[in-house]
């Protein structure tokens, strides 16, 4: 078989096979200026371990390694993507506009923390009403535990999760149950431990800086091959692993001054693959830019990404429920912002942001609501709190139910975070397993200092390197059938089912959303035309104006009275009214 590697600055390249034999590599097709080196090893095949030696240094893993069975510092291993037997012929995911997405972390979703163990819980997701499973990053990262955002071998599924075969088995099992799979990929930076890309070529540039240091090189010398590296990676997940969509981490950190932005080039490549496969593929961006260009069609000057996360919906909802105003929450004030975001996706659409000290964002134009994902929680908004608190650790279950109802009746595509559906008791904390002891200690100290600046006691901040921090973050499935968890699970199931039964609740048309609220009295009414959501966030009963009739289709509490001109709700209660105008 032929081994290839891009190393444009190398003077000499060798391949090391199975830790013993070294063979010289030659410039591909004799064209030294291409930067590609190759060697044909007839004896090599599936499960051959190999690594590259660059100008006598190394050996180093393959930048495009398909498998790192011994971790990120070990040799790469050959994988035959045609060897797996798929049983999903003819599979198509449901339309993105009708999706209900479930974000999960493989390592903490089950006690075992493997792809195979996730399969054992898929029926729970089907019963819940989930359509898409979104996996947090699975590309190989240092150690045996981590969030996955410190990945360094982007083509290799993490070894402790189950490697390439395990991921394929999980995707295949999802498709068998009617579940689509979205994979979170990180193209804006690499982890600090096990990142050998700089040895091979100009994968990074000092021309741009990010929170992680030098940016990935998307627009400098040698950037054509760097861009191709990421695009080929995206296509590999979609083609070889049958993944249905990608969630692109922090695209605002993909710094690119090219005339054709990297995101646009990626979207075009994925569109071509979609045609070739005959299967719907989706790209979802995470961005804090509030720039609709990311999700506008290429034909009107956009980047062509299909959808993006709506952090501002989360922030507005979180502040309304908790009253927290620290950090970036300083820009949000309560129900008024919830009303605003429900009708225009962004709170800041050219408005002044106190957190940033400047105007931020621009209006979305005519984009529909299903261009945005709405959520009450996600891995960031839980895990980047000092103690990894979930919303049910911060407010009552009554308010949690109100928050969930606002998510599932919003014009956005709803997403929930693992365990949210039963108000899981376990936190989701930040954990790492850096093999470099000094790096691990620096991360732990940095975490304590970061939260101390926000007024947290450093002693309350869990040590990311501690095994206990990781174990504490695992879901406790034994509690699902216990009170009050079973009650919350029934509420989520009912909300998802109701969203499907009443089409107006799943409509992505902003012009069908009318919102009334009283900040002082703490109530909000979201009118969707044929249905409406009425919420009392106050702790005491009160009468909320409502004169459009209808009948109660779902209620989080008893003793609800619907009369002429108003509805009497107990404290921290929410109801869904249907049959309006019948």
Buried (B, 14 or more C-beta within 10 A) or exposed (E): EEBEBBBBEBEEBBBBBBEEEEBEBEBBEEEEEEBBBBBEBEEBEEEBBBBBBBEEEBBBBBBBBBBBBEBBBBBBBBBEEEEBEEEBEEBEBBEBBBBBBBBBBBBBBBEBBBBBBBBEBBEBBEEBBBBBBBBBBBBBBBBBBBBBBBBBBBBBBBBBBBBBBBBBBBBBBBBEEEBBBBBBBBBBBBBBBBBBBEBBBBBBBEBBEBEBEBBBBBBBEBBEBBBEBBBBBBBBBBBBBBBBBBBBBBBBBBBBEBEEBBBBBBBBBBBEBBEEEEBBBBBBBBBBBBBBBBBBEBEEEBBBBBBBBBBBBBBBBBBBBBEBEEEBBBBBBBBBBBBBBBBBBBBBBEBEBEBEEEEBBBEBEEBBBBBBBBBBBBBBBBBBBBBBBBBBBBBEBBBBBBBBBBBBBBBBBBBBBBBBBBBBBBBBBBBBBBBBEEBBEEBBEEBBEBBBEEEBEEEEBBBBBBEEBBBBBBBBBEBBEEEEBBBBBEBBBBBBBBBEEBEBBBBBEBEBBBBBBBEEBBBBBBBBBBBBBBBBBBEEBBBBEBEEEBEBBBBBBEEBEBEEEBBBBBBBBBBBBBEBEE
